[in-house]
């Protein structure tokens, strides 16, 4: 391991970093725009109602009325939340006659939800 001293100007102290390791990390870092997009995705998923919608849609494709019944909220509230989810391309809508059916855009969304749920459930187990 090659350590290199870096001078930290504000504090006047030396910090030691592994040049090879930090260079590898720097080479793989995502850009600011991508980091913003990822943060926006998590911002949208930070709402419990939207998380419940994602959960319901991970089980089955549902229409607005079905979602309202499952979540015990108004159809208007469902529509409001669906707008955010559609803007972030997390769900897609398909009109069939007078009904609009929603589903998750792709399996990535299902995996994000399932992995996060598993993490939360594992973390909440008694130790």
Buried (B, 14 or more C-beta within 10 A) or exposed (E): EEEEEEEEEEEEEEEEEEEEEEEEEEEEEEEEEEEEEEEEBEEBBEEEBBBBBBBBBBEEBBBBEBBBEBBEBEBEBBEEBBEBBBEBEBBBEEEEEEEBBBBBBEEEBBEBBBEBBEEEEEEEEEE
